[in-house]
Amino acid sequence: MLESTTGGATAAASSALTLDKFGAESARIGRELADQYHRYHIETEEVDDVDPLPHRFLVEVGKIGLAKFILSEVFHYGMKPDVLLSRPCTYGVFSGPVGGFSPLPKLCVGCLRCTVQHPDFVKVLPNPKRLELGDSYTTHGHIAAIDEESKRGMVPVRGQGYRGRFGGPGFDGMLTDMSEIVRPSRDGIHGRELIGTSVDIGTKPMHLSFDEEGNLQGKTPNMFTIQVPFIFDVPPGDLGTAKLAKVLDSTSQRIDTLACLKAADIVKWQMDAPNIVPIIPTQAPEMAELFPKARLVQLDGWDKDAFDTLRESTDALIGVRIEFSEGWQERLMKAVNNRVDLVHLNADLHGRGYDDNRFISDLLKEAHLLLIEKGCRDMVTLVGAGGIVSADHLPKAIISGLDAVALDLPVLFALQGRSHGSLTERDAVKGTLPRKMTQEWAEQRLTNLCASWRDQLLEILGAMGIREVRRLRGEFGRSMIVSHLEDEAFEGIEGYVSGGVA
Ligand code: SF4
């Protein structure tokens, strides 16, 4: 009995030991797996300006008025030059070596305290050089926001407030519905939970088929994933230089996205790589053979013969670029029916269609709904470009039906480039990049911009309680159109005219 008891105790001890060992082993494997897990994150780092934007304000100070003011201040504060010369600005504009006699307007935030207090000798005016940046659509405000985002990589708007417009033309006329502040809101943003920003590029069948033994039959998904719902578009106008292409290449590799470049340029600069998307002219589809590493190639316009040749010439996924010009719906459906993997829809740089002048959000909705109506939306990835120049435009374009957005002008302004002339037509864009731009500096600036826009997207997804950006596609219900809200509120009231005031 004793022996048996002892034997039982020994067995129990041995079993506990085994369990302990098993537990320790299991914990070790769990730890190893956890250590291998890498949460996607874009590293930011603040970078200095190489060609700063003109400052926002001009500060004009009347020297006699200032001298009289300082004299009167001596009676209050005594001979304390640092105090005397800094007043009345708490932001340091009057704190240079000779105080307000040589103000430092770059520090002015436009609070207007000085002009209110001393209207007789201080004037603060908007700087006309700053106002000249950009054009009526891509305003100096957009450019300044991009500049700041690229410098610091910070989230432009957090929960505490949006200082932009609540209505107006274009994307300003669309508000996003953030009424569901639930998990994964802050948890997702701070990394305790996951909000996914990855998107699939390619095609999926509308349903899966299996044989009697449960094996997958017929068409299967043919796609790859990128980590952010934006890619870099072909640099517009004269911006397509080798220097900029190298920046797009290295940045797109770093953040795991794609960069579109003209096929001839890729050959010239020997840049074939999996993250580079060659744009193949319809006249020379066989050029695709020159890019064995490409995962995606794009045909520059819909052409059935060119598409067939392209299919023969490459194993890569095939996209087609289609402009929002007359007959785009027909071209879109032909391309999809011929099984292109991706359609890249282009509006002009003000986000307008080339013929009907509708805004890109309406055009994208039409494209998305057309594909749903024909029962083939998931068979194609929709990418779009034109008029997307602000962090909030990205989710708004996705709500309108895009899978991913292609960035064009923001790249120029992220790198502190300057535009000269039209910012409407892609081909007519003229711009210059800073002479002091280095590869390393430019890559970090562009990376910061991407991090900033992604973080802004996470804020919006978190506020909506949406766990991944793929679920935002075509979620029109999460947006409100200001003109619709106004119609609802004011229709029937005398003097109200839809879209304007009588
Ligand atoms: S407007 Fe405000 S920030 Fe600018 S100089 Fe006057 S006090 Fe200073």
Residues whose N, C-alpha, C, O or C-beta is under 5 A from the ligand:
A	BS01	SF4	V59 P88 C89 Y91 V93 L107 C108 V109 G110 C111 L112 R113 C114 V124
